[in-house]
Amino acid sequence: MATVLNVLNGIVKTPTAGVLWGAAPIDWCEENLPETNPLSIAEFHNTWTNIFYIISGLLLLRSHLRLHSDIRDPLFAFFIFNIIMTGVTSAWFHSTLLFLAQKSDEFFENAAMVSLLYYHVFPLGSSSKIIKYRGACCVVHTLLLGVGILCIPDLFCEIHLITTVLITFKTGYIRTESLPPHTRSKALNLFSSSFVSVGVAFFCWLLDFLLCIYFSPFYLHAFVWHLGTSISLYYGGEASLLIREKYIKIEEKEKNSKEKSY
C-alpha cells in the first residue's frame, strides 16, 4: 500500500499558483523572439497559425446552423466551442509559454475529442432523454479530464488524446455501417480525409519534437500540425453531422411508416 501511495505521489502533482503562472516545461521548435514583433509574441508562427482552428470551428458552426433545429445537438455545439477555444488557448500558450496556457490548450483539444466521442457513442436518437444522458456523461468526463491534465502533467494529455481519437474514429466507423450505401461512402471518405490529415500532422509533430535541430527552419508544428489537425477536425465534424442527419431522417421515416400501418 505504501508503495502504491509513493507511486501516486510521484505521478499526481497539485500545481501551486506559482507553477500555474510560471514557465511551461515545454518549448516548441521555434526560436523565441518576442523582441522582434510589436506584441512580444514568443513563438510567432506557432501563435498566428492557430487561426486555422478558429476557421475550422466557424465552418462547422455554419454547417451545424444549416441543419433543422430538431437535428442540431448541444454536444456538437460543445465540440465546436472546444475547437475554437483550442485555437484561442493554443495561441495564448505559444505567445507566452506559460504553464497555465499550456494546460488550457491541452484541456480544450482533449475536450473537443471527448465531445465528439460521446456524440457517437450513444444512440443517435433525437429524444431529449438520450441527449441529456449523453450530455451528462460528457460533462463528467470533461471535468475529470480537467483534473487529470492539471494534476498529472506527465503524458496524461498525450495518452488520453491519442486514445480518445482512436476510439472516436472507431465509433464513427461503426455508425456508418447502418447507413445507405451512398451516404456511407460519403461519410467514410470524410473520415478517411480526417484520419490522413491527423496522421500526417502527427508524423510532422514527432519530427518537430524529436529532431528539432534538423527541421526547425520548416516550422512543422505551425504549418503542418496546426493546419493538419484543424482540417482533420473539420472533416471529422462534417462526417459526424452527415451521420446524425441521415439517422434522424431514417428514424422519422420508420416512425411515419409505423403510424401509417396503424
Steps between C-alpha positions, in 0.01 A plus 500: 500500500781739589666424166179582312465829688860589424443433131183712502680781679761493227239513222232730644618855562272779616625818329555813710421852383870549436508194274182596314627848416859385449681384189371194316730194512491467121623743238419416140736493206487866407748763609355727768530855373249717691718806444455481122125563490281775649286256705801331667385159376743223598434255213363711216403237240383251763268774626333649194438162330245417770260702288452172311311351799274802524424483127429127528263559792315781321457289185352217709275749677366612163430138403337433838270802474388395153345186647140496615470592869379146583827355370736740675667353807644689802791254507602604151474865599733417792737333253510820293556714811795282603659525153482880508633508856785271393601769255472776761686318779766354270574852375517614863744221581734549205504877547578488874636148574314502832421171679131592547471588131653165405256312722206701362603408147530132597162508673303643208662279234410195710153635581431538127563130446305401813192687377523340155550157658178524703324637194562159340504256793133516596192442281449790264133540582353848520325448834593746773557210743782356290653843440501577874657162585775544245553858611529402868759231422696746288497764777627252762772375265604857418523597869717196575706587194569846642618353829722249321664761277572732793613239751670240278727714283712218358349330192136503623397744228671307220378155609143620551495690169636215287267247665196724456583573136531129416178406681314788334611389154395142582155599630449734206581215261253271680232768463537493122418128475123557517495783247385472137794420266532849347490679836735244656752549220489877545541474879789254466676730253471786750632280782786380277597860421485579871716199590763570233518867601558425867743219413720728289473773763602264780798370301623857448432577868738216590765625257472850643513370857773237469720641222466872554861571409435380143143617441479835680519705174179335376273597795327161485308556823352822367429419138436124505383409852266797544369493143479120478314451827258785426422339162456164673257650752304662219465182292421292810234751602342504153489120497334499842236752392426296190455182705267664751290668232451172316422306819232750598342480154502119515335512845233741374432281197461189717276690742275625219472154346396354838235768544362430153485126573271572796 
